[in-house]
Amino acid sequence: METKDYNASHKAIVTVVGTDQVGIIAKVSGFLATKDVNIEDISQTVLSGRFVMMMSVDLSKTSQSISVIKEELNTLGKSEHLSISMMHEDVFTEMNRI
């Protein structure tokens, strides 16, 4: 089993951006479910045909490291012509601090 590479807070933010298409939420949430990652909050919108989604997720039950999940999300994004990223909640908070 891999060592998790994040601190005591097992929260992360997943962002998805791309051209709107059927099934984006299902594909991303289905992938996360296979990794035992729980979606705690989700917000999505479509602006002029662009799909934008943010998810707050809990990684406490997954056996995989955040770096492995990030890489696999990136691969999923490429196959679906989407930009999918994940960052630890602490990093996201610091990046968006005013």
C-alpha positions in Angstrom: 0.0 0.0 0.0 1.3 3.5 -0.9 1.9 6.2 1.7 -0.4 9.1 1.4 1.4 12.3 0.5 -0.9 14.8 2.2 -1.2 15.9 5.8 -3.9 15.1 8.5 -6.6 17.0 6.5 -7.8 14.5 3.9 -9.6 17.1 1.8 -8.9 18.1 -1.8 -10.5 20.2 -4.5 -11.2 18.8 -8.0 -11.8 21.2 -10.9 -13.1 20.2 -14.3 -13.2 22.6 -17.3 -14.1 21.9 -20.9 -16.7 22.0 -23.6 -20.1 20.8 -22.3 -21.0 17.3 -23.1 -23.2 14.5 -21.8 -21.9 12.5 -18.9 -19.1 14.7 -17.5 -20.3 14.5 -13.9 -21.0 10.8 -14.2 -17.5 10.0 -15.5 -15.7 12.1 -12.9 -17.8 11.0 -10.0 -17.7 7.4 -11.1 -13.9 7.5 -11.3 -13.7 9.0 -7.8 -16.1 6.3 -6.5 -13.7 3.5 -7.8 -10.9 5.1 -5.7 -13.1 5.4 -2.5 -13.0 9.2 -2.7 -16.2 10.7 -1.3 -17.6 13.9 -2.9 -18.7 16.2 -0.1 -19.8 19.2 -2.1 -20.2 19.9 -5.8 -20.9 23.1 -7.9 -21.1 23.2 -11.6 -22.3 25.5 -14.3 -22.3 25.9 -18.1 -21.2 29.3 -19.4 -21.5 29.8 -23.2 -21.0 26.1 -23.8 -18.1 25.8 -21.3 -18.6 23.3 -18.5 -17.0 24.3 -15.2 -17.2 22.2 -12.0 -15.6 22.2 -8.6 -15.8 19.4 -6.1 -14.7 19.2 -2.5 -13.7 15.6 -1.9 -12.7 13.5 1.1 -9.6 11.2 0.6 -9.6 9.6 4.0 -10.9 6.2 2.8 -8.8 5.8 -0.3 -5.7 3.6 -0.3 -4.0 5.5 -3.1 -1.9 8.6 -2.8 -3.2 12.0 -4.0 -0.4 12.1 -6.6 -1.6 8.8 -8.2 -5.3 9.9 -8.3 -4.2 13.3 -9.7 -2.3 11.5 -12.5 -5.2 9.3 -13.3 -7.7 12.2 -13.3 -5.4 14.0 -15.7 -5.4 10.9 -18.0 -9.3 10.8 -17.8 -9.4 14.5 -18.7 -7.3 14.0 -21.7 -9.4 11.1 -23.0 -12.6 13.2 -22.5 -11.0 16.5 -23.8 -11.3 18.1 -20.4 -9.0 19.8 -18.0 -9.2 17.9 -14.7 -7.1 18.8 -11.7 -6.9 18.0 -8.0 -5.1 19.8 -5.3 -5.0 19.4 -1.6 -7.5 21.7 0.1 -4.7 23.5 2.1 -2.9 24.4 -1.2 -6.1 25.5 -2.8 -6.9 27.7 0.3 -3.5 29.3 0.3 -3.6 30.0 -3.5 -7.0 31.7 -3.1 -6.2 33.7 0.0 -6.8 37.4 -0.4 
